[in-house]
Amino acid sequence: MINSDDFNRIRKQLGLGRGDQLVEIQSYLDQIYPKRVRAMALNNGVLKLATQSSSVASELRAGQLDLIKKPEFKTVIKLQIVIQADN
């Protein structure tokens, strides 16, 4: 039987904690940009954010250094911000 320490170590190695962190990040973004920014993916420290608004995208780009210092963004090194049309 696998113990919890081994389970957590394997989970971390496989990157399964990214989903939990994306939920944390999305919760934070919903407070600042309600329904205007979506955390889409987190891979190798790059967080992909999508918005439909060019002004929100510009605001995110301008404030990205402050944003990634927030505790919710603990493993984020860089933001990738995309403007995505509503489909």
Legacy VTK file of the C-alpha trace (Angstrom):
# vtk DataFile Version 3.0
C-alpha trace
ASCII
DATASET POLYDATA
POINTS 87 float
0.000 0.000 0.000
1.300 3.477 -0.871
1.602 5.970 1.972
0.532 9.605 1.710
4.099 10.952 1.457
4.854 8.681 -1.497
1.511 9.550 -3.091
2.179 13.292 -2.779
5.723 12.901 -4.152
4.460 10.943 -7.192
1.606 13.412 -7.678
4.091 16.297 -7.711
6.436 14.504 -10.131
3.556 13.953 -12.536
2.433 17.580 -12.283
-0.984 16.684 -10.932
-0.963 19.645 -8.555
-1.259 22.041 -11.488
-5.034 21.593 -11.557
-5.275 22.612 -7.922
-3.095 25.628 -8.539
-5.138 26.621 -11.607
-8.253 26.606 -9.412
-6.453 28.866 -6.905
-5.289 31.196 -9.656
-8.740 31.332 -11.268
-10.313 32.166 -7.917
-7.879 35.070 -7.500
-8.455 36.289 -11.069
-12.242 36.145 -10.557
-11.863 38.607 -7.689
-9.874 41.077 -9.778
-11.348 40.466 -13.259
-14.769 38.859 -12.708
-15.655 36.663 -15.712
-13.096 38.466 -17.901
-9.937 36.325 -17.560
-9.594 32.559 -17.719
-6.590 30.574 -16.519
-6.233 28.001 -19.296
-3.019 26.076 -18.626
0.074 25.929 -16.471
3.087 24.161 -17.954
6.726 24.463 -16.927
6.072 27.708 -15.065
4.224 29.350 -17.967
0.646 30.333 -17.148
-1.628 30.823 -20.150
-4.402 33.360 -19.573
-7.198 34.135 -22.007
-9.439 37.178 -22.234
-11.791 38.605 -24.834
-10.757 42.160 -24.063
-7.652 43.806 -25.486
-7.713 46.368 -22.678
-7.735 43.612 -20.034
-4.896 41.860 -21.910
-2.894 45.107 -21.840
-3.600 45.541 -18.133
-2.440 41.964 -17.451
0.733 42.484 -19.462
1.515 45.739 -17.657
0.979 44.196 -14.215
2.358 40.716 -14.802
5.453 41.163 -12.607
3.289 42.123 -9.627
0.782 39.386 -10.435
3.283 36.531 -10.420
4.520 37.648 -6.985
1.123 36.768 -5.478
1.039 33.569 -3.376
-1.512 31.968 -5.726
1.054 32.190 -8.544
3.835 30.438 -6.592
5.140 28.263 -9.465
4.476 30.783 -12.245
7.549 32.239 -13.909
5.949 33.841 -16.948
2.504 34.742 -18.292
1.257 34.069 -21.774
-1.757 36.267 -22.450
-4.007 35.622 -25.405
-7.042 37.446 -26.726
-9.663 34.897 -27.578
-12.915 35.529 -29.395
-16.084 34.128 -27.855
-17.123 31.017 -29.768
LINES 1 88
87 0 1 2 3 4 5 6 7 8 9 10 11 12 13 14 15 16 17 18 19 20 21 22 23 24 25 26 27 28 29 30 31 32 33 34 35 36 37 38 39 40 41 42 43 44 45 46 47 48 49 50 51 52 53 54 55 56 57 58 59 60 61 62 63 64 65 66 67 68 69 70 71 72 73 74 75 76 77 78 79 80 81 82 83 84 85 86
